[in-house]
Amino acid sequence: MGGLNYTMEDTAKLSTAELYGKTLVDLADQHPEVVGLTSDLAKSTKIGVLGEKYPERLINVGIAEQNLMGTAAGMALNGMVPFVSTFAVFTTMRALDQVHTDICYQNLNVKMIATHGGLSFGQAGTTHHCTEDISIMRSMANCKVIIPADGMETANAVQAAYETPGPIYIRINRGFDQQVYDTTEYDYEIGKAVELHEGTDLTLIACGSAVWSAREAAKVLMSTDGISVRVLNMHTIKPLDKEAVLKAVHETRRIITVEDHNIIGGLGSAVAEVMAESGKACAFKRLGVPDTFSIIGLHEDLMAHYGYDVNGIIAAVREVMGADFEEDDDWNDEI
């Protein structure tokens, strides 16, 4: 088991949800049409800070997620820009009918900031884990799907979401993430992957909390094994950066996807679809939660248990690098 790898002194700079709340207040300062909605989870999702400054612009509908989405749809139809926050498992499953029909079908300008994604609510157990949401939301027409790597990227994603019309789903964790970025000043664009580590032997494509683990694994593999690993932060699952995926297929010919999500239907599936449609073969492996309901434990321990923490990624890279999948190095003869 992995165990905690940060201390309480680090939590202030690691709080993804708090950065989300701050960014939302900054947006509200500049744009009077920005409003917030929650279903009795203002404190847990950190959207409550909006209500502290603008009490008339934060609506709590109570424990009624379907009403939450329906109300947001109505406000969007009247020119407002609603930011809706509840747990990811409630956003994408309890209120799915309203997300589908009230928001996405009408292509309304609603921003769904879903917290406690993946296994980040570890001790709460399977009922509060959310390992199906990427699969569900990326199949929803009109909806963009974003999984930020940390707090800084969440701030960029929320800002970009305001500037991008239409429904957007942003999934963040319970609040504490390893820090990938020290600043928001880097090339962030919805739909464009960010290369965090150069490499020519294999590409790790990761999203969310798995990005930090992928980058750390790449550093270890270079120093201990001499393996050159490219790391792509695929923060946007839909629209996926197909160009970055195909470039990785062509240049490294080995790809491993890493995500805090069921391996069915998430980032790995999205990457596999691009590869299959390209007609190019590639050594490929998906890391994430297998086809099972997750067990209970600390987030770090669960990632280790399912083999997508730093050590799990290192083991997977060594396995894929050992695969003899081609007799020659001529990529151009592949179809």
Beta strands, then each sheet from edge to edge (+ up, - down):
strand 1: 34-38
strand 2: 58-60
strand 3: 81-87
strand 4: 111-115
strand 5: 144-146
strand 6: 168-171
strand 7: 194-197
strand 8: 202-206
strand 9: 229-233
strand 10: 236-238
strand 11: 254-262
strand 12: 283-289
sheet 1: 2+ 1+ 3+ 4+ 6+ 5+ 10-
sheet 2: 7+ 9- 8- 11- 12-
end
